[in-house]
């Protein structure tokens, strides 16, 4: 986030570089920077002749360099944006020669998504030597996404409850673009200053506030077998919205953290938050779960979840329906 703010701040000050090489596994930030450049470097009347958007699948490095070496028309600079530049991964090193003498009146933006260039090769070394911007957009871990959601909403004068945030993460994963799209929907229907609740997420995004992996995890940790089986029945009736692979994965993460909790010497809430990298709101869930699942039982459950992870993917399951697998899993966890 700090790197992005610095890039934007430099552009606002007029400190504009001849090349922005944006790469990495998380496309959200790459799109954010590229879109900002596309909208803000040139005045509207300059864009017609001096701003060009190319796509990696449709061009060669030679095409890109040719466009980049053109001179702007009736403007101080031109902007050339290459989207989906990762489609040029086999020939991307050919950009090295342009780096030795980039056109100072061109702003070339390379959107190299979902991967990064080899830092041992000539292109990366040339990029680091020259006065250009190299930005690597790293994928956030699941435990970092809730904080990201809170920061994004805070900047727009919204807040969100821990449960609502967790529902979004569990339903949408770590794809920041998807999450941001859903947050935009919420901002359209909810006034500024609103705290986004689980009810809002259920009503406007369609994620059940009572029947989701978050509530299943909570019910299992609390030893509430009745509620856990009710949720699993709902999952069985709605398998497309609640894939067993995701449920098993999330439960595996929970019990792995619970094993970590058991191994902590200091179980003060602050220490737990720091060690497990969780929201303070969820500490009591781990305390309750640790009471219901001693360390030896947690180890057994983790072994069971590994087995069901394989079976959920069709190995040794003999075409057992998803709902039946989930019910069997719960029986094994609670036995």
Buried (B, 14 or more C-beta within 10 A) or exposed (E): EEEBEEBBEEBEEEEBBBBBBBBBBBBBBBBBBBEBBBEEBBEEEBBEEBBBEBBBEEBEBEEBBEBBBBEBEEBEBBBBBBBBBBBBEEEBBBBBEBBEEBBEBBBBBBBBBBEBBEEEEEBBEBBEEBEBBBBBBEBBEBBBBBEBBBEBBEEEEBBBBBBBBBBBBBBBBBBBBBBBEBBEEBBEEBEEEBEBBBEBBBEBBEBBBEBBBBBBBBBBBBBBBEBBBBBBBBBBEEEEBBEBEBBBBBBBBBBBBBBBBBEBEEBEEEEBBEBBBBBEBBBEBBBBBBEBBEEEBBBBBBEBBEBBBEBBEEEEBEEEEBBEBBBBBBEBBBE
